[in-house]
């Protein structure tokens, strides 16, 4: 998927050298949203849970920027992942998502930022989809079996705090 020439980029996203990257080592200036899409690339024959492996790195301003990965169709959007911190070392991440039979899905990566000037970016080296757990036998990943609410950071006295939630399947969470 990463090597595809069909990525539709609305700004500084680019494909080259075997990777998809959100910018070319330049500073963003007041970009409020940066998006790239690859449409109608995934379809399953029966309702199923697919595993997604992404080998990526990212650098974001902690509380000011969010990078995200969505699976999109004509009438729906599945929020797969969001990142708000820094991990500028290429590493694998695994996600599990329910897909419906007969629907054509596309991929969407983006960055939402505030109006500050800063270096931020996402680099994706590989992106794989697996419809069978047998395909994952040689992969080293941790599949959460239960829901887990992690400690918030930086601390509860800041005006904004981040709370990581681990779930067996990607989905929306509401904290009250």
C-alpha positions, 0 to 999 in steps of 0.5 A: 500500500505504501508504494502506491502512486494513487495516494491523494495528498492535499498538501505536503504528503509524499511517496518515495523511497519505499515510504509515505512521509507527511513532510520533507523535513521542513517546518509546518507553518500554521497548517491546521490539517494535513491529509493523504488518502488511498481510496477503494483499496480494501474489501473483504468477502465476509464480515470479519476482523482484520489485523493491521500492521503499520511500521512507522515513526512520528514526531508531534508537539505533545499537546498541540498536534495529533496524527491519525489513521482512519479507514474510510468508506463512502458512508463511514469512517473507522478511527483506527489510531491516534498519536500525540507524542513522539517516537521517531524510531521506525517501529511496528504497531498492530491494530484490529478492526471489524470490516463489513462484507462488500464495502470498499474501504480506503485509507486516510492518514492525517495530522491536525495541528494548532497554529504554532510553528514546529517540526512535526511529521509521520513516516510510514515504511510498511502497511499490511492487512491480514484477514487470518490469524495464521498470517500473524504467527511469525509476528511479535505483537501484543493483542490486548484481551481486555480494556485497560485504562493507563495512567494520565500524563503529563499530570492532572493539574495541567489544563490538558491531559492524555489518557491512553486506553488499550482495547481489543478492537479499535473504536470510540471511547467516551470518558465521563 
